[in-house]
């Protein structure tokens, strides 16, 4: 599953793990993406949405 929200476009971020000895290795942070049934333009579709968009009410969930 893609780690991209289809509503706000939030995706993976990258950065460094930093150890106690200050060695750096690359890592990623993935957003909390949920596959939900939502009403999109009057139709029920399955879309990938981040939990921030679900919680803020930007997505109307289908029953």
CHARMM-style PDB file with segment names, atoms N, HN, CA, C and O in Angstrom:
ATOM      1  N   UNK     1       0.851  -1.185   0.000  1.00  0.00      PROA
ATOM      2  CA  UNK     1       0.000   0.000   0.000  1.00  0.00      PROA
ATOM      3  C   UNK     1       0.887   1.236   0.000  1.00  0.00      PROA
ATOM      4  O   UNK     1       1.896   1.288   0.704  1.00  0.00      PROA
ATOM      5  N   UNK     2       0.508   2.221  -0.787  1.00  0.00      PROA
ATOM      6  HN  UNK     2      -0.311   2.179  -1.359  1.00  0.00      PROA
ATOM      7  CA  UNK     2       1.268   3.462  -0.858  1.00  0.00      PROA
ATOM      8  C   UNK     2       1.133   4.234   0.446  1.00  0.00      PROA
ATOM      9  O   UNK     2       0.056   4.284   1.040  1.00  0.00      PROA
ATOM     10  N   UNK     3       2.224   4.830   0.884  1.00  0.00      PROA
ATOM     11  HN  UNK     3       3.099   4.790   0.402  1.00  0.00      PROA
ATOM     12  CA  UNK     3       2.208   5.628   2.106  1.00  0.00      PROA
ATOM     13  C   UNK     3       1.930   7.086   1.763  1.00  0.00      PROA
ATOM     14  O   UNK     3       2.693   7.974   2.144  1.00  0.00      PROA
ATOM     15  N   UNK     4       0.827   7.333   1.037  1.00  0.00      PROA
ATOM     16  HN  UNK     4       0.207   6.611   0.728  1.00  0.00      PROA
ATOM     17  CA  UNK     4       0.455   8.692   0.650  1.00  0.00      PROA
ATOM     18  C   UNK     4      -1.038   8.862   0.894  1.00  0.00      PROA
ATOM     19  O   UNK     4      -1.842   8.018   0.498  1.00  0.00      PROA
ATOM     20  N   UNK     5      -1.404   9.964   1.551  1.00  0.00      PROA
ATOM     21  HN  UNK     5      -0.751  10.650   1.873  1.00  0.00      PROA
ATOM     22  CA  UNK     5      -2.811  10.292   1.778  1.00  0.00      PROA
ATOM     23  C   UNK     5      -3.386  10.870   0.496  1.00  0.00      PROA
ATOM     24  O   UNK     5      -2.800  11.774  -0.099  1.00  0.00      PROA
ATOM     25  N   UNK     6      -4.540  10.349   0.066  1.00  0.00      PROA
ATOM     26  HN  UNK     6      -5.017   9.614   0.550  1.00  0.00      PROA
ATOM     27  CA  UNK     6      -5.156  10.821  -1.168  1.00  0.00      PROA
ATOM     28  C   UNK     6      -5.924  12.126  -0.966  1.00  0.00      PROA
ATOM     29  O   UNK     6      -6.393  12.715  -1.940  1.00  0.00      PROA
ATOM     30  N   UNK     7      -6.060  12.588   0.276  1.00  0.00      PROA
ATOM     31  HN  UNK     7      -5.679  12.110   1.067  1.00  0.00      PROA
ATOM     32  CA  UNK     7      -6.766  13.837   0.543  1.00  0.00      PROA
ATOM     33  C   UNK     7      -5.777  15.000   0.653  1.00  0.00      PROA
ATOM     34  O   UNK     7      -5.914  16.003  -0.048  1.00  0.00      PROA
ATOM     35  N   UNK     8      -4.781  14.865   1.534  1.00  0.00      PROA
ATOM     36  HN  UNK     8      -4.670  14.050   2.104  1.00  0.00      PROA
ATOM     37  CA  UNK     8      -3.863  15.983   1.774  1.00  0.00      PROA
ATOM     38  C   UNK     8      -2.500  15.790   1.126  1.00  0.00      PROA
ATOM     39  O   UNK     8      -1.710  16.732   1.065  1.00  0.00      PROA
ATOM     40  N   UNK     9      -2.207  14.576   0.638  1.00  0.00      PROA
ATOM     41  HN  UNK     9      -2.849  13.810   0.688  1.00  0.00      PROA
ATOM     42  CA  UNK     9      -0.933  14.335  -0.026  1.00  0.00      PROA
ATOM     43  C   UNK     9       0.223  14.057   0.915  1.00  0.00      PROA
ATOM     44  O   UNK     9       1.375  14.014   0.484  1.00  0.00      PROA
ATOM     45  N   UNK    10      -0.066  13.867   2.196  1.00  0.00      PROA
ATOM     46  HN  UNK    10      -1.002  13.901   2.547  1.00  0.00      PROA
ATOM     47  CA  UNK    10       0.999  13.583   3.158  1.00  0.00      PROA
ATOM     48  C   UNK    10       1.655  12.259   2.815  1.00  0.00      PROA
ATOM     49  O   UNK    10       0.967  11.269   2.565  1.00  0.00      PROA
ATOM     50  N   UNK    11       3.000  12.232   2.800  1.00  0.00      PROA
ATOM     51  HN  UNK    11       3.559  13.036   3.004  1.00  0.00      PROA
ATOM     52  CA  UNK    11       3.734  11.033   2.439  1.00  0.00      PROA
ATOM     53  C   UNK    11       4.883  10.769   3.392  1.00  0.00      PROA
ATOM     54  O   UNK    11       4.959  11.362   4.468  1.00  0.00      PROA
ATOM     55  N   UNK    12       5.775   9.876   2.992  1.00  0.00      PROA
ATOM     56  HN  UNK    12       5.713   9.395   2.118  1.00  0.00      PROA
ATOM     57  CA  UNK    12       6.910   9.526   3.825  1.00  0.00      PROA
ATOM     58  C   UNK    12       7.897  10.683   3.918  1.00  0.00      PROA
ATOM     59  O   UNK    12       8.088  11.434   2.962  1.00  0.00      PROA
ATOM     60  N   UNK    13       8.518  10.812   5.086  1.00  0.00      PROA
ATOM     61  HN  UNK    13       8.363  10.202   5.863  1.00  0.00      PROA
ATOM     62  CA  UNK    13       9.593  11.767   5.307  1.00  0.00      PROA
ATOM     63  C   UNK    13      10.862  10.986   5.594  1.00  0.00      PROA
ATOM     64  O   UNK    13      10.797   9.867   6.103  1.00  0.00      PROA
ATOM     65  N   UNK    14      12.007  11.552   5.279  1.00  0.00      PROA
ATOM     66  HN  UNK    14      12.060  12.461   4.866  1.00  0.00      PROA
ATOM     67  CA  UNK    14      13.258  10.860   5.532  1.00  0.00      PROA
ATOM     68  C   UNK    14      14.154  11.706   6.417  1.00  0.00      PROA
ATOM     69  O   UNK    14      14.022  12.928   6.484  1.00  0.00      PROA
ATOM     70  N   UNK    15      15.065  11.027   7.093  1.00  0.00      PROA
ATOM     71  HN  UNK    15      15.172  10.034   7.039  1.00  0.00      PROA
ATOM     72  CA  UNK    15      15.993  11.708   7.980  1.00  0.00      PROA
ATOM     73  C   UNK    15      17.051  10.742   8.447  1.00  0.00      PROA
ATOM     74  O   UNK    15      17.338   9.753   7.772  1.00  0.00      PROA
ATOM     75  N   UNK    16      17.634  11.018   9.596  1.00  0.00      PROA
ATOM     76  HN  UNK    16      17.401  11.821  10.144  1.00  0.00      PROA
ATOM     77  CA  UNK    16      18.725  10.213  10.122  1.00  0.00      PROA
ATOM     78  C   UNK    16      18.378   9.598  11.463  1.00  0.00      PROA
ATOM     79  O   UNK    16      17.756  10.241  12.309  1.00  0.00      PROA
ATOM     80  N   UNK    17      18.788   8.329  11.659  1.00  0.00      PROA
ATOM     81  HN  UNK    17      19.293   7.807  10.972  1.00  0.00      PROA
ATOM     82  CA  UNK    17      18.919   7.787  13.004  1.00  0.00      PROA
ATOM     83  C   UNK    17      20.240   8.309  13.534  1.00  0.00      PROA
ATOM     84  O   UNK    17      21.245   8.264  12.824  1.00  0.00      PROA
ATOM     85  N   UNK    18      20.264   8.801  14.756  1.00  0.00      PROA
ATOM     86  HN  UNK    18      19.448   8.837  15.332  1.00  0.00      PROA
ATOM     87  CA  UNK    18      21.500   9.301  15.341  1.00  0.00      PROA
ATOM     88  C   UNK    18      21.771   8.508  16.610  1.00  0.00      PROA
ATOM     89  O   UNK    18      20.992   8.557  17.561  1.00  0.00      PROA
ATOM     90  N   UNK    19      22.887   7.774  16.620  1.00  0.00      PROA
ATOM     91  HN  UNK    19      23.520   7.734  15.847  1.00  0.00      PROA
ATOM     92  CA  UNK    19      23.224   6.935  17.761  1.00  0.00      PROA
ATOM     93  C   UNK    19      23.875   7.774  18.863  1.00  0.00      PROA
ATOM     94  O   UNK    19      24.134   8.966  18.696  1.00  0.00      PROA
ATOM     95  N   UNK    20      24.130   7.111  19.989  1.00  0.00      PROA
ATOM     96  HN  UNK    20      23.920   6.143  20.124  1.00  0.00      PROA
ATOM     97  CA  UNK    20      24.786   7.796  21.107  1.00  0.00      PROA
ATOM     98  C   UNK    20      26.180   8.289  20.714  1.00  0.00      PROA
ATOM     99  O   UNK    20      26.631   9.327  21.198  1.00  0.00      PROA
ATOM    100  N   UNK    21      26.860   7.547  19.840  1.00  0.00      PROA
ATOM    101  HN  UNK    21      26.493   6.704  19.447  1.00  0.00      PROA
ATOM    102  CA  UNK    21      28.186   7.954  19.374  1.00  0.00      PROA
ATOM    103  C   UNK    21      28.108   8.911  18.189  1.00  0.00      PROA
ATOM    104  O   UNK    21      29.123   9.246  17.580  1.00  0.00      PROA
ATOM    105  N   UNK    22      26.890   9.345  17.872  1.00  0.00      PROA
ATOM    106  HN  UNK    22      26.065   9.072  18.367  1.00  0.00      PROA
ATOM    107  CA  UNK    22      26.605  10.324  16.819  1.00  0.00      PROA
ATOM    108  C   UNK    22      26.835   9.787  15.412  1.00  0.00      PROA
ATOM    109  O   UNK    22      27.045  10.571  14.486  1.00  0.00      PROA
ATOM    110  N   UNK    23      26.802   8.452  15.230  1.00  0.00      PROA
ATOM    111  HN  UNK    23      26.632   7.815  15.982  1.00  0.00      PROA
ATOM    112  CA  UNK    23      26.805   7.880  13.898  1.00  0.00      PROA
ATOM    113  C   UNK    23      25.412   8.054  13.309  1.00  0.00      PROA
ATOM    114  O   UNK    23      24.413   7.944  14.020  1.00  0.00      PROA
ATOM    115  N   UNK    24      25.347   8.325  12.016  1.00  0.00      PROA
ATOM    116  HN  UNK    24      26.159   8.415  11.439  1.00  0.00      PROA
ATOM    117  CA  UNK    24      24.059   8.592  11.373  1.00  0.00      PROA
ATOM    118  C   UNK    24      23.768   7.544  10.299  1.00  0.00      PROA
ATOM    119  O   UNK    24      24.631   7.230   9.480  1.00  0.00      PROA
ATOM    120  N   UNK    25      22.553   7.010  10.308  1.00  0.00      PROA
ATOM    121  HN  UNK    25      21.852   7.265  10.974  1.00  0.00      PROA
ATOM    122  CA  UNK    25      22.073   6.124   9.253  1.00  0.00      PROA
ATOM    123  C   UNK    25      20.712   6.641   8.812  1.00  0.00      PROA
ATOM    124  O   UNK    25      19.990   7.258   9.594  1.00  0.00      PROA
ATOM    125  N   UNK    26      20.368   6.386   7.560  1.00  0.00      PROA
ATOM    126  HN  UNK    26      20.954   5.884   6.924  1.00  0.00      PROA
ATOM    127  CA  UNK    26      19.116   6.911   7.013  1.00  0.00      PROA
ATOM    128  C   UNK    26      17.918   6.114   7.520  1.00  0.00      PROA
ATOM    129  O   UNK    26      18.016   4.909   7.755  1.00  0.00      PROA
ATOM    130  N   UNK    27      16.802   6.791   7.682  1.00  0.00      PROA
ATOM    131  HN  UNK    27      16.722   7.769   7.491  1.00  0.00      PROA
ATOM    132  CA  UNK    27      15.549   6.157   8.070  1.00  0.00      PROA
ATOM    133  C   UNK    27      14.382   6.940   7.488  1.00  0.00      PROA
ATOM    134  O   UNK    27      14.557   8.050   6.985  1.00  0.00      PROA
ATOM    135  N   UNK    28      13.188   6.353   7.561  1.00  0.00      PROA
ATOM    136  HN  UNK    28      13.047   5.451   7.970  1.00  0.00      PROA
ATOM    137  CA  UNK    28      12.001   7.040   7.066  1.00  0.00      PROA
ATOM    138  C   UNK    28      10.921   7.041   8.131  1.00  0.00      PROA
ATOM    139  O   UNK    28      10.889   6.171   9.001  1.00  0.00      PROA
ATOM    140  N   UNK    29      10.040   8.024   8.057  1.00  0.00      PROA
ATOM    141  HN  UNK    29      10.066   8.731   7.351  1.00  0.00      PROA
ATOM    142  CA  UNK    29       8.850   8.104   8.896  1.00  0.00      PROA
ATOM    143  C   UNK    29       7.655   7.995   7.970  1.00  0.00      PROA
ATOM    144  O   UNK    29       7.506   8.794   7.045  1.00  0.00      PROA
ATOM    145  N   UNK    30       6.795   7.002   8.216  1.00  0.00      PROA
ATOM    146  HN  UNK    30       6.916   6.353   8.968  1.00  0.00      PROA
ATOM    147  CA  UNK    30       5.616   6.804   7.389  1.00  0.00      PROA
ATOM    148  C   UNK    30       4.387   7.348   8.111  1.00  0.00      PROA
ATOM    149  O   UNK    30       4.249   7.140   9.316  1.00  0.00      PROA
ATOM    150  N   UNK    31       3.493   8.038   7.409  1.00  0.00      PROA
ATOM    151  HN  UNK    31       3.605   8.207   6.430  1.00  0.00      PROA
ATOM    152  CA  UNK    31       2.264   8.513   8.036  1.00  0.00      PROA
ATOM    153  C   UNK    31       1.328   7.343   8.326  1.00  0.00      PROA
ATOM    154  O   UNK    31       1.453   6.278   7.721  1.00  0.00      PROA
ATOM    155  N   UNK    32       0.401   7.540   9.244  1.00  0.00      PROA
ATOM    156  HN  UNK    32       0.300   8.405   9.736  1.00  0.00      PROA
ATOM    157  CA  UNK    32      -0.570   6.507   9.600  1.00  0.00      PROA
ATOM    158  C   UNK    32      -1.688   6.530   8.564  1.00  0.00      PROA
ATOM    159  O   UNK    32      -2.627   7.320   8.663  1.00  0.00      PROA
ATOM    160  N   UNK    33      -1.576   5.654   7.570  1.00  0.00      PROA
ATOM    161  HN  UNK    33      -0.813   5.012   7.490  1.00  0.00      PROA
ATOM    162  CA  UNK    33      -2.523   5.609   6.458  1.00  0.00      PROA
ATOM    163  C   UNK    33      -3.517   4.484   6.680  1.00  0.00      PROA
ATOM    164  O   UNK    33      -3.128   3.357   6.986  1.00  0.00      PROA
ATOM    165  N   UNK    34      -4.794   4.787   6.526  1.00  0.00      PROA
ATOM    166  HN  UNK    34      -5.109   5.702   6.277  1.00  0.00      PROA
ATOM    167  CA  UNK    34      -5.865   3.803   6.658  1.00  0.00      PROA
ATOM    168  C   UNK    34      -6.597   3.701   5.333  1.00  0.00      PROA
ATOM    169  O   UNK    34      -6.833   4.711   4.669  1.00  0.00      PROA
ATOM    170  N   UNK    35      -6.960   2.478   4.945  1.00  0.00      PROA
ATOM    171  HN  UNK    35      -6.768   1.658   5.485  1.00  0.00      PROA
ATOM    172  CA  UNK    35      -7.764   2.281   3.731  1.00  0.00      PROA
ATOM    173  C   UNK    35      -9.218   2.242   4.171  1.00  0.00      PROA
ATOM    174  O   UNK    35      -9.648   1.296   4.831  1.00  0.00      PROA
ATOM    175  N   UNK    36      -9.979   3.275   3.803  1.00  0.00      PROA
ATOM    176  HN  UNK    36      -9.630   4.044   3.267  1.00  0.00      PROA
ATOM    177  CA  UNK    36     -11.359   3.407   4.275  1.00  0.00      PROA
ATOM    178  C   UNK    36     -12.311   3.550   3.101  1.00  0.00      PROA
ATOM    179  O   UNK    36     -11.927   3.979   2.013  1.00  0.00      PROA
ATOM    180  N   UNK    37     -13.560   3.179   3.346  1.00  0.00      PROA
ATOM    181  HN  UNK    37     -13.872   2.830   4.230  1.00  0.00      PROA
ATOM    182  CA  UNK    37     -14.623   3.440   2.376  1.00  0.00      PROA
ATOM    183  C   UNK    37     -15.138   4.837   2.652  1.00  0.00      PROA
ATOM    184  O   UNK    37     -15.575   5.136   3.764  1.00  0.00      PROA
ATOM    185  N   UNK    38     -15.086   5.695   1.642  1.00  0.00      PROA
ATOM    186  HN  UNK    38     -14.731   5.451   0.739  1.00  0.00      PROA
ATOM    187  CA  UNK    38     -15.497   7.085   1.814  1.00  0.00      PROA
ATOM    188  C   UNK    38     -16.371   7.510   0.646  1.00  0.00      PROA
ATOM    189  O   UNK    38     -16.338   6.912  -0.429  1.00  0.00      PROA
ATOM    190  N   UNK    39     -17.155   8.560   0.882  1.00  0.00      PROA
ATOM    191  HN  UNK    39     -17.181   9.046   1.756  1.00  0.00      PROA
ATOM    192  CA  UNK    39     -18.003   9.124  -0.162  1.00  0.00      PROA
ATOM    193  C   UNK    39     -17.177  10.154  -0.924  1.00  0.00      PROA
ATOM    194  O   UNK    39     -16.770  11.175  -0.369  1.00  0.00      PROA
ATOM    195  N   UNK    40     -16.937   9.875  -2.201  1.00  0.00      PROA
ATOM    196  HN  UNK    40     -17.268   9.047  -2.652  1.00  0.00      PROA
ATOM    197  CA  UNK    40     -16.158  10.763  -3.066  1.00  0.00      PROA
ATOM    198  C   UNK    40     -17.024  11.116  -4.264  1.00  0.00      PROA
ATOM    199  O   UNK    40     -17.356  10.248  -5.071  1.00  0.00      PROA
ATOM    200  N   UNK    41     -17.389  12.381  -4.381  1.00  0.00      PROA
ATOM    201  HN  UNK    41     -17.120  13.086  -3.725  1.00  0.00      PROA
ATOM    202  CA  UNK    41     -18.232  12.876  -5.478  1.00  0.00      PROA
ATOM    203  C   UNK    41     -19.513  12.067  -5.614  1.00  0.00      PROA
ATOM    204  O   UNK    41     -19.929  11.724  -6.720  1.00  0.00      PROA
ATOM    205  N   UNK    42     -20.133  11.766  -4.474  1.00  0.00      PROA
ATOM    206  HN  UNK    42     -19.795  12.044  -3.575  1.00  0.00      PROA
ATOM    207  CA  UNK    42     -21.401  11.057  -4.467  1.00  0.00      PROA
ATOM    208  C   UNK    42     -21.306   9.550  -4.601  1.00  0.00      PROA
ATOM    209  O   UNK    42     -22.327   8.866  -4.523  1.00  0.00      PROA
ATOM    210  N   UNK    43     -20.102   9.007  -4.801  1.00  0.00      PROA
ATOM    211  HN  UNK    43     -19.273   9.562  -4.864  1.00  0.00      PROA
ATOM    212  CA  UNK    43     -19.911   7.567  -4.934  1.00  0.00      PROA
ATOM    213  C   UNK    43     -19.094   7.043  -3.756  1.00  0.00      PROA
ATOM    214  O   UNK    43     -18.279   7.763  -3.180  1.00  0.00      PROA
ATOM    215  N   UNK    44     -19.325   5.776  -3.408  1.00  0.00      PROA
ATOM    216  HN  UNK    44     -19.987   5.191  -3.876  1.00  0.00      PROA
ATOM    217  CA  UNK    44     -18.543   5.133  -2.364  1.00  0.00      PROA
ATOM    218  C   UNK    44     -17.309   4.515  -2.988  1.00  0.00      PROA
ATOM    219  O   UNK    44     -17.405   3.691  -3.898  1.00  0.00      PROA
ATOM    220  N   UNK    45     -16.135   4.921  -2.488  1.00  0.00      PROA
ATOM    221  HN  UNK    45     -16.057   5.590  -1.749  1.00  0.00      PROA
ATOM    222  CA  UNK    45     -14.872   4.403  -3.006  1.00  0.00      PROA
ATOM    223  C   UNK    45     -13.957   4.078  -1.836  1.00  0.00      PROA
ATOM    224  O   UNK    45     -14.101   4.631  -0.746  1.00  0.00      PROA
ATOM    225  N   UNK    46     -13.011   3.171  -2.075  1.00  0.00      PROA
ATOM    226  HN  UNK    46     -12.894   2.721  -2.961  1.00  0.00      PROA
ATOM    227  CA  UNK    46     -11.971   2.887  -1.094  1.00  0.00      PROA
ATOM    228  C   UNK    46     -10.782   3.793  -1.400  1.00  0.00      PROA
ATOM    229  O   UNK    46     -10.254   3.784  -2.512  1.00  0.00      PROA
ATOM    230  N   UNK    47     -10.369   4.572  -0.408  1.00  0.00      PROA
ATOM    231  HN  UNK    47     -10.799   4.579   0.495  1.00  0.00      PROA
ATOM    232  CA  UNK    47      -9.247   5.484  -0.592  1.00  0.00      PROA
ATOM    233  C   UNK    47      -8.294   5.358   0.586  1.00  0.00      PROA
ATOM    234  O   UNK    47      -8.682   4.936   1.676  1.00  0.00      PROA
ATOM    235  N   UNK    48      -7.040   5.732   0.348  1.00  0.00      PROA
ATOM    236  HN  UNK    48      -6.726   6.074  -0.537  1.00  0.00      PROA
ATOM    237  CA  UNK    48      -6.030   5.758   1.400  1.00  0.00      PROA
ATOM    238  C   UNK    48      -6.022   7.147   2.020  1.00  0.00      PROA
ATOM    239  O   UNK    48      -5.794   8.143   1.333  1.00  0.00      PROA
ATOM    240  N   UNK    49      -6.274   7.206   3.336  1.00  0.00      PROA
ATOM    241  HN  UNK    49      -6.459   6.397   3.894  1.00  0.00      PROA
ATOM    242  CA  UNK    49      -6.406   8.487   4.031  1.00  0.00      PROA
ATOM    243  C   UNK    49      -5.587   8.446   5.302  1.00  0.00      PROA
ATOM    244  O   UNK    49      -5.563   7.427   5.993  1.00  0.00      PROA
ATOM    245  N   UNK    50      -4.910   9.548   5.623  1.00  0.00      PROA
ATOM    246  HN  UNK    50      -4.929  10.375   5.062  1.00  0.00      PROA
ATOM    247  CA  UNK    50      -4.184   9.612   6.884  1.00  0.00      PROA
ATOM    248  C   UNK    50      -5.174   9.851   8.031  1.00  0.00      PROA
ATOM    249  O   UNK    50      -6.268  10.374   7.821  1.00  0.00      PROA
ATOM    250  N   UNK    51      -4.778   9.468   9.220  1.00  0.00      PROA
ATOM    251  HN  UNK    51      -3.889   9.044   9.391  1.00  0.00      PROA
ATOM    252  CA  UNK    51      -5.677   9.568  10.368  1.00  0.00      PROA
ATOM    253  C   UNK    51      -5.950  11.025  10.738  1.00  0.00      PROA
ATOM    254  O   UNK    51      -6.978  11.313  11.350  1.00  0.00      PROA
ATOM    255  N   UNK    52      -5.073  11.932  10.388  1.00  0.00      PROA
ATOM    256  HN  UNK    52      -4.238  11.697   9.891  1.00  0.00      PROA
ATOM    257  CA  UNK    52      -5.314  13.351  10.660  1.00  0.00      PROA
ATOM    258  C   UNK    52      -6.510  13.846   9.858  1.00  0.00      PROA
ATOM    259  O   UNK    52      -7.333  14.601  10.377  1.00  0.00      PROA
ATOM    260  N   UNK    53      -6.617  13.428   8.592  1.00  0.00      PROA
ATOM    261  HN  UNK    53      -5.949  12.816   8.170  1.00  0.00      PROA
ATOM    262  CA  UNK    53      -7.755  13.828   7.757  1.00  0.00      PROA
ATOM    263  C   UNK    53      -9.042  13.169   8.237  1.00  0.00      PROA
ATOM    264  O   UNK    53     -10.102  13.794   8.210  1.00  0.00      PROA
ATOM    265  N   UNK    54      -8.963  11.910   8.676  1.00  0.00      PROA
ATOM    266  HN  UNK    54      -8.102  11.402   8.698  1.00  0.00      PROA
ATOM    267  CA  UNK    54     -10.141  11.243   9.215  1.00  0.00      PROA
ATOM    268  C   UNK    54     -10.648  11.959  10.464  1.00  0.00      PROA
ATOM    269  O   UNK    54     -11.846  12.197  10.613  1.00  0.00      PROA
ATOM    270  N   UNK    55      -9.729  12.296  11.348  1.00  0.00      PROA
ATOM    271  HN  UNK    55      -8.755  12.103  11.226  1.00  0.00      PROA
ATOM    272  CA  UNK    55     -10.095  12.886  12.632  1.00  0.00      PROA
ATOM    273  C   UNK    55     -10.638  14.308  12.466  1.00  0.00      PROA
ATOM    274  O   UNK    55     -11.535  14.720  13.202  1.00  0.00      PROA
ATOM    275  N   UNK    56     -10.097  15.054  11.503  1.00  0.00      PROA
ATOM    276  HN  UNK    56      -9.369  14.719  10.905  1.00  0.00      PROA
ATOM    277  CA  UNK    56     -10.510  16.444  11.328  1.00  0.00      PROA
ATOM    278  C   UNK    56     -11.810  16.581  10.522  1.00  0.00      PROA
ATOM    279  O   UNK    56     -12.353  17.680  10.407  1.00  0.00      PROA
ATOM    280  N   UNK    57     -12.306  15.473   9.968  1.00  0.00      PROA
ATOM    281  HN  UNK    57     -11.865  14.580  10.061  1.00  0.00      PROA
ATOM    282  CA  UNK    57     -13.572  15.518   9.245  1.00  0.00      PROA
ATOM    283  C   UNK    57     -13.449  15.906   7.788  1.00  0.00      PROA
ATOM    284  O   UNK    57     -14.443  16.286   7.169  1.00  0.00      PROA
ATOM    285  N   UNK    58     -12.240  15.819   7.217  1.00  0.00      PROA
ATOM    286  HN  UNK    58     -11.433  15.510   7.720  1.00  0.00      PROA
ATOM    287  CA  UNK    58     -12.076  16.133   5.804  1.00  0.00      PROA
ATOM    288  C   UNK    58     -12.621  15.027   4.914  1.00  0.00      PROA
ATOM    289  O   UNK    58     -12.792  15.219   3.711  1.00  0.00      PROA
ATOM    290  N   UNK    59     -12.900  13.845   5.520  1.00  0.00      PROA
ATOM    291  HN  UNK    59     -12.761  13.690   6.498  1.00  0.00      PROA
ATOM    292  CA  UNK    59     -13.389  12.689   4.770  1.00  0.00      PROA
ATOM    293  C   UNK    59     -14.711  12.261   5.354  1.00  0.00      PROA
ATOM    294  O   UNK    59     -14.840  12.109   6.569  1.00  0.00      PROA
ATOM    295  N   UNK    60     -15.707  12.063   4.487  1.00  0.00      PROA
ATOM    296  HN  UNK    60     -15.602  12.186   3.500  1.00  0.00      PROA
ATOM    297  CA  UNK    60     -16.995  11.541   4.946  1.00  0.00      PROA
ATOM    298  C   UNK    60     -17.003  10.052   4.698  1.00  0.00      PROA
ATOM    299  O   UNK    60     -17.012   9.607   3.551  1.00  0.00      PROA
ATOM    300  N   UNK    61     -16.998   9.262   5.794  1.00  0.00      PROA
ATOM    301  HN  UNK    61     -16.990   9.624   6.726  1.00  0.00      PROA
ATOM    302  CA  UNK    61     -16.951   7.822   5.676  1.00  0.00      PROA
ATOM    303  C   UNK    61     -18.287   7.276   5.191  1.00  0.00      PROA
ATOM    304  O   UNK    61     -19.347   7.790   5.550  1.00  0.00      PROA
ATOM    305  N   UNK    62     -18.226   6.244   4.384  1.00  0.00      PROA
ATOM    306  HN  UNK    62     -17.365   5.826   4.093  1.00  0.00      PROA
ATOM    307  CA  UNK    62     -19.441   5.590   3.876  1.00  0.00      PROA
ATOM    308  C   UNK    62     -19.885   4.541   4.886  1.00  0.00      PROA
ATOM    309  O   UNK    62     -19.075   3.988   5.630  1.00  0.00      PROA
ATOM    310  N   UNK    63     -21.171   4.283   4.898  1.00  0.00      PROA
ATOM    311  HN  UNK    63     -21.830   4.732   4.295  1.00  0.00      PROA
ATOM    312  CA  UNK    63     -21.737   3.292   5.830  1.00  0.00      PROA
ATOM    313  C   UNK    63     -21.883   1.963   5.128  1.00  0.00      PROA
ATOM    314  OT1 UNK    63     -22.340   0.993   5.732  1.00  0.00      PROA
TER     315      UNK     63
END
